[in-house]
Amino acid sequence: MSTWVIIAAAGRGARSGFSDNKVFADIGGMPVIAKTMLAFEDHTAIDGIAVTYAQGEDERIRAIAEKYNIRKLLHLVKGGNTRQESVHNALKALPGDCSVVLIHDGARPFVKGSVISECIAVAMSKGACIAATPVKDTIKETDGGVIVSTPDRNRLFAAQTPQAFIRELITEAYAKASACGISATDDASLAEHFGHKVYIVESGDENLKLTTPSDFERAQTGYVYRVGQGYDAHRLVEGRELWLAGVKIEYEKGLLGHSDADCALHALCDALLGACALGDIGGLFPDNDPKYKDISSLILLERTVEVIRESGFEPVNADVTIIAQRPKLMPYRQEMRKKIAETMGVDVSCISVKATTTEKMGFEGEGLGISSHAVACVLSKR
């Protein structure tokens, strides 16, 4: 059985003030839809992503998914005339083994992994739930501009997404609504209409849906850049393969370590973790844990990126310097950049790899070992 998310991205977003679909607008250096997809790409409980698209926009979404290394994008579904019709199309396109489905707004890119996890858990145990935030202001119900009632705000929540359901429950609700001509502004309303209980998963104001120009202004000003640095060194020994920056180097010696001892990637992992104040590589991947024995450091980098994204950070760029007297590393630099960029989910133009010697001074210069320095920049919400 599998868990899928449907990302509704087929609207135009007229209130945003953009001439283009707002999901392609830039926030923090990437399109809105990229950040939204990454929230689910990085969540281990999500098996597949289906994105609804407007006429002619499927290739743009596909290109964005490729650029940001979004591998779970398994379905692109053409949208309908309304959000409800678009989601219904996507529900019908889900694979047969899908048991839980989340439905999420394409322009709601700041959803936390913890909210996604809780929505899945509640849907599995109770059938249906939505992310929602308690209303802070006093709400007035009016009739022609005249107040007719003041609901108890302690009982009121502002609905958000994701909205999560057992697949059969929401599929049946959508089919019945289509047959009866019933429309609703969100998915939970359809489930409620046909007698299903829908539970609340408390979220927060940061799970913002980008709707108006002021929302986009708020999203842009909420970002800060953070920088971290890392260093690592390993001894050169015979009988080991030499791996640097994810690339196998032809040389008579290799680096000694518990993993593949790729000091360039280890330094980069520490730089990323340091930028986010999330500890270091030794704490995340202990060198006394058998499961990391001889593991590729590209896997460690991939997991490091997952950890920082789960904590609300996004990698921006990295600069890695490898210090070795021998072998010559210039022929490998472009492949190194490509490997790192693919693993971090950034464009290769954002990755720098340099190599230098120490003019035969120190342990690197004497050929006893290789070291590496790295600097990484991440984007964080305040």
C-alpha positions as MATLAB code, in Angstrom:
seq = 'MSTWVIIAAAGRGARSGFSDNKVFADIGGMPVIAKTMLAFEDHTAIDGIAVTYAQGEDERIRAIAEKYNIRKLLHLVKGGNTRQESVHNALKALPGDCSVVLIHDGARPFVKGSVISECIAVAMSKGACIAATPVKDTIKETDGGVIVSTPDRNRLFAAQTPQAFIRELITEAYAKASACGISATDDASLAEHFGHKVYIVESGDENLKLTTPSDFERAQTGYVYRVGQGYDAHRLVEGRELWLAGVKIEYEKGLLGHSDADCALHALCDALLGACALGDIGGLFPDNDPKYKDISSLILLERTVEVIRESGFEPVNADVTIIAQRPKLMPYRQEMRKKIAETMGVDVSCISVKATTTEKMGFEGEGLGISSHAVACVLSKR';
ca = [
       0.000    0.000    0.000;
       1.221    3.502   -0.757;
       0.635    7.123    0.249;
       0.315    9.792   -2.442;
      -0.104   13.548   -2.492;
      -2.071   15.479   -5.077;
      -0.710   19.012   -5.521;
      -3.316   21.309   -7.036;
      -1.435   23.693   -9.340;
      -3.790   24.199  -12.279;
      -5.267   27.545  -11.174;
      -4.313   30.965  -12.449;
      -4.123   32.797   -9.120;
      -5.636   36.038  -10.435;
      -5.557   37.687   -6.986;
      -1.764   37.398   -6.869;
      -1.364   40.132   -9.467;
       0.860   38.000  -11.724;
       0.156   37.541  -15.420;
       1.593   34.027  -15.123;
       0.448   31.145  -12.901;
       1.555   32.129   -9.393;
       3.085   28.707   -8.738;
       5.924   29.710  -11.104;
       6.694   32.905   -9.167;
      10.069   33.083   -7.440;
      10.407   32.856   -3.666;
      13.816   32.567   -2.081;
      15.493   31.750   -5.389;
      13.173   28.979   -6.579;
       9.674   28.649   -8.062;
       6.824   28.265   -5.577;
       5.859   24.890   -7.072;
       9.414   23.595   -6.620;
       9.395   24.357   -2.893;
       5.937   22.824   -2.536;
       6.980   19.617   -4.302;
      10.201   19.413   -2.277;
       8.218   19.418    0.977;
       6.735   16.072   -0.067;
       9.755   14.771   -1.991;
      11.762   14.991    1.225;
       9.130   13.242    3.372;
       9.865    9.538    3.745;
       6.183    8.553    4.118;
       5.210    9.963    0.711;
       5.523    7.422   -2.095;
       4.302    9.478   -5.047;
       3.402   12.981   -6.159;
       0.673   13.885   -8.646;
       0.530   17.494   -9.829;
      -2.420   19.018  -11.659;
      -1.432   21.496  -14.363;
      -3.063   24.135  -16.528;
      -3.077   23.874  -20.314;
       0.467   24.051  -21.697;
       2.233   24.070  -18.317;
       3.082   20.384  -17.940;
       6.549   20.684  -19.489;
       7.405   23.633  -17.249;
       6.534   21.602  -14.164;
       8.439   18.597  -15.481;
      11.531   20.759  -16.100;
      11.334   22.233  -12.583;
      11.047   18.736  -11.087;
      14.141   17.644  -13.013;
      16.139   20.738  -12.014;
      15.411   20.263   -8.308;
      15.891   16.494   -8.386;
      12.264   15.691   -7.517;
      12.112   11.970   -8.204;
       8.663   11.209   -6.799;
       6.837   13.239   -9.468;
       5.168   10.244  -11.055;
       1.984   11.782  -12.482;
       1.187   15.047  -14.198;
      -2.589   15.389  -14.537;
      -4.308   17.940  -16.750;
      -6.539   20.193  -14.681;
     -10.201   20.979  -15.258;
     -12.216   24.177  -15.170;
     -12.272   24.227  -11.353;
     -10.030   23.060   -8.533;
     -12.599   20.402   -7.670;
     -12.577   19.057  -11.227;
      -8.768   19.072  -11.306;
      -8.469   17.122   -8.046;
     -11.118   14.661   -9.236;
      -9.033   14.044  -12.387;
      -5.966   13.388  -10.231;
      -7.834   11.032   -7.886;
      -8.823    8.911  -10.867;
      -5.171    8.792  -12.015;
      -3.735    7.413   -8.738;
      -2.329    3.861   -8.814;
      -4.375    0.975   -7.497;
      -2.175    0.400   -4.437;
      -2.692    3.948   -3.117;
      -4.405    3.688    0.270;
      -3.948    7.194    1.686;
      -4.101   10.420   -0.313;
      -3.174   13.932    0.717;
      -4.464   16.936   -1.241;
      -2.380   20.101   -1.043;
      -2.381   23.577   -2.567;
       0.440   24.186   -5.035;
       0.827   27.715   -3.639;
       1.256   26.557   -0.025;
       5.020   25.862   -0.001;
       5.875   26.200    3.698;
       4.148   23.108    5.084;
       6.228   21.360    7.738;
       7.179   17.708    7.626;
       5.692   17.221   11.099;
       2.283   18.413    9.844;
       2.462   16.034    6.884;
       3.330   13.161    9.236;
       0.452   13.889   11.603;
      -2.047   14.260    8.759;
      -1.055   10.839    7.424;
      -1.314    9.240   10.865;
      -4.743   10.731   11.620;
      -6.105    9.835    8.173;
      -4.949    6.239    8.611;
      -6.577    5.923   12.037;
      -9.735    8.030   11.610;
     -10.313    8.306    7.854;
     -10.147   12.042    7.201;
      -8.396   15.134    8.545;
      -7.194   18.593    7.571;
      -4.371   20.872    8.628;
      -5.891   23.964   10.219;
      -4.904   26.839   12.472;
      -6.978   28.302   15.321;
      -8.650   31.613   14.509;
      -7.110   34.466   16.524;
      -9.455   37.310   15.615;
     -13.080   37.680   16.633;
     -15.263   36.588   13.709;
     -18.513   38.327   12.762;
     -21.285   36.811   10.659;
     -23.109   39.454    8.654;
     -26.216   39.865    6.551;
     -25.962   42.756    4.107;
     -23.222   44.428    6.135;
     -25.070   44.070    9.437;
     -23.703   41.749   12.132;
     -26.115   38.924   12.899;
     -23.918   36.752   15.144;
     -20.502   36.437   16.766;
     -19.347   32.806   16.759;
     -17.193   31.571   19.628;
     -13.708   31.839   18.172;
     -12.475   29.073   20.475;
     -14.424   26.701   18.230;
     -13.183   28.164   14.934;
     -10.268   27.064   12.756;
      -8.976   28.380    9.442;
      -8.751   25.453    7.018;
      -5.431   24.764    5.326;
      -3.872   21.913    3.409;
      -2.769   19.169    3.322;
      -6.130   17.496    3.708;
      -5.669   13.748    4.109;
      -8.040   10.854    3.544;
      -8.365    7.160    3.144;
      -8.344    6.886   -0.628;
     -11.740    5.135   -0.959;
     -13.449    7.722    1.271;
     -12.437   10.813   -0.698;
     -12.742    9.101   -4.096;
     -16.336    8.148   -3.306;
     -17.127   11.668   -2.032;
     -15.791   13.241   -5.214;
     -17.686   10.788   -7.430;
     -20.976   11.459   -5.599;
     -20.408   15.220   -5.734;
     -19.793   15.034   -9.462;
     -22.950   12.989  -10.022;
     -25.084   15.336   -7.884;
     -23.587   18.604   -9.124;
     -22.322   19.557   -5.665;
     -19.365   21.961   -5.460;
     -17.199   22.962   -2.498;
     -14.201   25.166   -1.804;
     -12.141   22.414   -0.204;
     -11.948   18.628   -0.138;
     -13.068   18.210    3.460;
     -16.369   19.930    2.685;
     -17.262   17.115    0.287;
     -16.382   14.470    2.850;
     -18.465   16.316    5.459;
     -21.416   16.629    3.065;
     -21.597   12.862    2.691;
     -21.501   12.195    6.427;
     -17.830   11.591    7.161;
     -16.176   12.967   10.286;
     -13.163   15.132    9.485;
     -10.583   15.725   12.212;
      -8.289   18.690   12.829;
      -4.478   18.593   12.776;
      -3.283   21.899   14.230;
      -0.830   23.687   11.970;
       0.363   27.275   12.164;
       0.362   30.623   10.404;
       3.626   29.747    8.659;
       1.680   27.245    6.507;
       0.769   30.232    4.373;
      -1.105   30.011    1.079;
       0.331   32.543   -1.355;
      -2.733   34.323   -2.716;
      -2.278   38.108   -2.783;
       0.727   40.350   -3.533;
       1.126   40.966    0.215;
       1.425   37.208    0.782;
       4.315   37.060   -1.675;
       5.937   40.082   -0.050;
       5.636   38.415    3.346;
       7.112   35.188    1.964;
      10.096   36.974    0.423;
      10.937   39.030    3.486;
      10.673   35.971    5.716;
      13.868   34.451    4.295;
      17.359   34.731    5.710;
      20.611   33.312    4.372;
      22.880   31.312    6.665;
      26.440   30.138    6.039;
      28.391   27.198    7.455;
      31.911   25.864    7.031;
      33.310   22.349    7.258;
      36.701   20.614    7.325;
      37.760   16.990    7.078;
      40.950   15.008    6.506;
      41.818   11.339    6.026;
      45.025    9.352    5.773;
      46.074    7.845    2.427;
      46.699    4.073    2.559;
      47.184    1.249    0.110;
      44.368   -1.193   -0.609;
      41.575    1.416   -0.617;
      39.726    3.104   -3.480;
      40.048    6.879   -3.638;
      36.708    8.728   -3.655;
      36.522   12.510   -3.685;
      33.381   14.623   -4.105;
      31.444   11.518   -5.107;
      33.817   10.538   -7.929;
      36.195    7.575   -8.036;
      39.748    8.783   -8.670;
      42.340    6.580  -10.327;
      45.242    6.414   -7.857;
      47.390    3.809   -6.154;
      46.092    4.734   -2.699;
      42.762    5.546   -1.098;
      41.540    7.326    1.999;
      41.172    5.409    5.249;
      37.872    5.710    7.080;
      34.710    3.981    8.292;
      32.731    5.036    5.213;
      34.326    5.564    1.794;
      36.290    8.376    3.556;
      35.355   11.015    0.973;
      36.740   14.011    2.861;
      35.313   16.515    0.348;
      31.731   15.367    0.925;
      32.296   15.013    4.655;
      33.439   18.638    4.824;
      30.403   19.654    2.765;
      28.014   17.760    5.057;
      29.519   19.558    8.054;
      29.200   22.910    6.281;
      25.498   22.318    5.573;
      24.782   21.075    9.093;
      26.775   23.951   10.563;
      24.804   26.528    8.599;
      21.632   25.109   10.149;
      23.103   24.604   13.650;
      22.228   20.892   13.409;
      25.420   19.382   14.773;
      28.002   17.596   12.665;
      28.519   14.533   10.507;
      29.897   12.515   13.412;
      26.677   12.941   15.351;
      24.473   12.180   12.372;
      26.494    9.221   11.043;
      28.592    7.746   13.919;
      31.770    5.994   12.811;
      31.005    3.081   15.151;
      27.680    2.278   13.474;
      28.015   -0.821   11.237;
      25.380    0.423    8.776;
      27.736    3.185    7.639;
      30.654    0.831    7.011;
      32.065    1.595    3.520;
      28.900    3.556    2.633;
      29.073    6.018   -0.250;
      29.371    9.551    1.059;
      26.913   10.639   -1.642;
      24.298    8.772    0.420;
      25.459   10.647    3.520;
      25.162   13.951    1.646;
      21.707   13.003    0.403;
      20.579   12.213    3.948;
      22.158   15.448    5.234;
      20.137   17.462    2.711;
      16.979   15.606    3.793;
      17.702   16.485    7.430;
      18.213   20.180    6.787;
      15.092   20.377    4.604;
      13.031   18.649    7.282;
      14.245   21.402    9.625;
      13.070   24.194    7.315;
      16.251   24.959    5.382;
      17.016   24.871    1.670;
      20.557   24.455    0.248;
      21.574   27.339   -2.012;
      25.199   26.866   -3.046;
      28.484   25.311   -1.947;
      32.207   25.887   -2.461;
      34.509   22.900   -1.847;
      38.318   23.013   -1.822;
      40.316   19.754   -1.913;
      43.922   19.907   -0.721;
      46.196   17.178   -2.139;
      49.701   17.079   -3.558;
      48.739   14.115   -5.699;
      46.823   12.950   -7.706;
      45.893   15.721  -10.130;
      42.185   16.415   -9.745;
      41.515   18.941  -12.501;
      40.129   16.304  -14.953;
      37.492   15.271  -12.388;
      36.180   18.688  -11.320;
      33.178   18.935  -13.641;
      31.976   15.439  -12.756;
      32.401   16.308   -9.064;
      30.288   19.451   -9.464;
      27.587   17.493  -11.268;
      27.446   14.741   -8.604;
      27.165   17.250   -5.768;
      24.545   19.366   -7.569;
      22.363   16.338   -8.336;
      22.527   15.135   -4.741;
      21.823   18.561   -3.231;
      19.013   19.280   -5.698;
      20.530   22.531   -6.982;
      21.780   23.698  -10.364;
      25.391   22.806  -11.173;
      26.138   26.528  -11.497;
      25.655   26.735   -7.714;
      28.468   24.270   -6.971;
      32.183   25.081   -7.009;
      34.930   22.477   -6.602;
      38.573   23.556   -6.452;
      41.800   21.644   -5.929;
      45.111   22.911   -4.648;
      48.438   21.675   -3.301;
      50.489   22.796   -0.298;
      53.779   23.007   -2.259;
      54.855   19.766   -0.561;
      54.370   21.135    2.939;
      52.448   19.347    5.681;
      50.781   15.908    5.601;
      49.036   16.712    2.317;
      52.271   17.870    0.703;
      54.099   14.752    1.884;
      51.394   12.529    0.380;
      50.264   11.168    3.751;
      46.676   12.307    3.430;
      44.114   14.571    1.801;
      42.013   17.284    3.405;
      39.098   19.411    2.315;
      37.397   22.658    3.285;
      33.806   23.535    2.376;
      31.543   26.540    2.703;
      27.790   26.198    2.175;
      24.912   28.658    2.081;
      21.333   27.731    2.997;
      18.058   29.619    2.973;
      15.982   29.654    6.122;
      12.611   30.982    7.228;
      12.857   33.317   10.202;
];
